[in-house]
Amino acid sequence: MANELNWLPNLVSGVSLWRLVGDLNDPRFMDGRLLAPETEGPDTLPTDVRWNTGDAIPLPTARTSHPEAVETAIAEFRACLARVEKELANKESPFHKFKDAFVVPSAETGENYYFDPTDKKLRVANWGASPRAIGGSGSFLGMGSLAQLFAPATAAAVAAAPAVAVAAAAAAEPPKEAPKPPEEEEKKPKEEQKKGERSLLAAILIAALLALLVALFLWKFRDCNDRGAAIDAGGDALADAALSDGSADSAVDGGTDSGLDGGSDASDGGDAGDSGADASDGGDAGTLAEDDDVMIDETDVQSEVSVDSDTSLSGSSKTYTTSKGKLTVAGGGKGKLGKTPGRHRVYVAKDAVAWRVANGKEKVVRTLDEGHRFDAWVGEGASFEGVRVEYKDAAGKWHVH
């Protein structure tokens, strides 16, 4: 799904909220319901944005084809939003300063929402973003109003009931006797007084309308980059702490802190994380990625091991044991470690005992299996379109991540 740049990411101290997709997709929060964007260009003002919806179908279509499952998915989605809102409202949370940046599109038309028949989850695109300042359109809900998303229609009816009751009571009152017409001399001063009041009211309304038009004009042509500073101009320290390796690792690992999964530190807005993981991108030759958790060069390789066809890659791939996990390299073995891979994705599943690349093996040049975490890299210039990763649980059943 192409964004066409109608929405741009919200910024906190110059940092795109989209870089926290892995943290927010933790099972304790959105549980993989936030689609991960694939961007080109700077994080703060991408030149191209795509949302990989996979097998998910647009919500309006799904309401017809899967009505009962969709209603259940909507209820689960609203429960996830409530958990996120509670976390962001907590002043002790390291993510409290991001509360004003987290928004979701409104759902009047169902646009930006997709239902996945495979795992029965409702997913959303263009979250954490605002309509483009020039040429964009759309509305969104943020802190304090997230509960209104997909709110039952009966709530509106209940809110309107008091007004209906007042109108009914007024209609039930007996008609009052019409006052007798005043004399001609008393009538003229009252009419002139009413005309003066109407003129004053009209002047006030016109002035208010002009002020509103001026405000809209100024907002329409504001600088796109100012939006991030307007969200929170004082979040430098928090953004650095939440996005650094050490802070994210200590905030989440073990499930005892209020932060999210530190192993999925977001470091590149250009590549999207997948359903519960961050995206990061390798930058130094001789290493798999700039993330300290997956830095592996040829000296880390311990020994070659044999694997079954499920976990192999295309071509003459080889698998080695390392201090981080099982490393599989396509086409040439560990001598290829000195070459910097292309895009990088991280997949996380707490029940995983094994991983495999089910589709798109020809694109994947390197994988790292750490048990509950699985890293994959595609070749330089390639994308993850068509690549499907699966994990196996303790019962031996394979699941699509």
Residue, then its C-alpha position, 0 to 999 in steps of 0.5 A: m500500500a503506497n502512502e503517497l506522502n499524504w501523512l508524515p510521521n510525528l516527531v519528538s525532538g527531531v526523532s520519528l515516532w515510527r522508529l518505535v514500531g517494535d517497542l509499541n508492537d510488544p505483546r503487552f501493548m499493540d501486539g503486532r497491530l501497528l503496520a511497519p512503514e518502509t521509507e526512503g529518504p530522511d526519517t523526518l521527511p521521507t521521500d517515499v513511504r510504503w505499508n506492507t499489508g501482506d495478506a490483510i484486506p481493507l476493513p470495509t471489505a472484511r466487514t462483509s466477508h468476515p463480519e463476526a471475526v472483524e467485530t472481535a478484532i475491533a474489540e481486541f484492537r480497542a483493548c490494545l489502545a487502552r493499554v498503550e494510552k495507560e502506559l503513555a499517561n504514566k509519568e514514570s514511564p520512559f515513553h511518557k514524553f511520546k504521549d502527544a505524538f501517538v495518534v491513530p487515524s479515525a475510522e469513519t471510512g475504514e481507510n488505513y485499517y486492514f483485517d488479517p484473516t490469518d491471525k484474525k487481527l486488525r492492523v493500522a497504517n499511518w499511525g503516529a502521523s499527521p496529515r501533510a501540511i500542504g495537500g494532505s487530508g484526514s483526521f486522527l485520534g490521540m491521548g484522551s480520545l482513543a476510546q472513541l475509535f470504533a465506539p458503538a453507535t449506541a453511545a451516541a444515542v445515549a448522549a442524545a437522549p437528554a436533548v430528546a427528552v427536553a424537546a418532548a417535554a417542551a412539546a407536551e406543555p400546554p400552549k400559552e396565551a398569546p400576549k396582547p399586541p402593544e400600542e404602536e408607540e411602544k412597539k417601535p422602540k422595541e423593534e429598534q432595540k432588537k435591530g441593534e442587538r442583531s447587528l452587534l451579534a452579526a458583527i461578532l460572528i463575522a469577526a470570529l469567522l475572519a479570525l478562524l480563516v486567518a488561523l487556518f491559512l497560517w496552519k495550512f502553510r506552516d513548515c512541515n518540520d515544525r510539527g515535531a517541535a510542536i509536539d514536545a520541544g523538551g523531550d531531548a533527554l527522553a528521546d536519547a534514553a528511549l532510543s539508545d541501546g542501553s536504555a531500551d535494553s534495560a527498560v524491557d529485557g525480562g519483562t520487569d520494567s515499564g519499557l519495551d523490548g530492548g533487543s529491538d532498538a529502532s535505528d533506521g526509519g528507512d527499513a520497517g520492523d515486522s510485527g513486534a520487532d524493530a528495523s535496523d540497518g548495517g553500516d560498518a563493513g565486517t559487521l552484520a549491523e550497527d546494533d551491538d546485539v548482532m555485531i558479528d564478524e569472522t572472528d565470532v564464528q566458532s564452527e560450521v553445523s549442519v541444518d535441515s532444508d527448512t532453515s537453509l537459504s538459497g544456493s550453497s548456504k552454510t550455517y555456523t555457531t556464534s556467540k550470538g546464535k546460529l548464523t546462516v550465510a548464503g553463497g560462500g560461507k563466512g568469507k562473505l561476512g566482510k561484505t555489508p548486507g542490504r536491508h535488515r529486519v528483526y522478528v521476535a516471538k517468545d514461543a519460537v524454538a526454530w525459524r525459517v524463511a518460507n518465501g523469498k529465500e533468493k533475496v535473503v543473504r544472511t540470517l541469525d537465529e537467537g531463539h526468540r529473536f530472528d534477524a534477516w538481511v536481504g541483498e544490497g538494493a533488494s526489499f523484503e517484498g515477498v519475503r515471509v518468515e515463519y517460526k516453530d513453537a514447542a509443539g512443532k507447529w510452524h506459524v507465519h510471523 
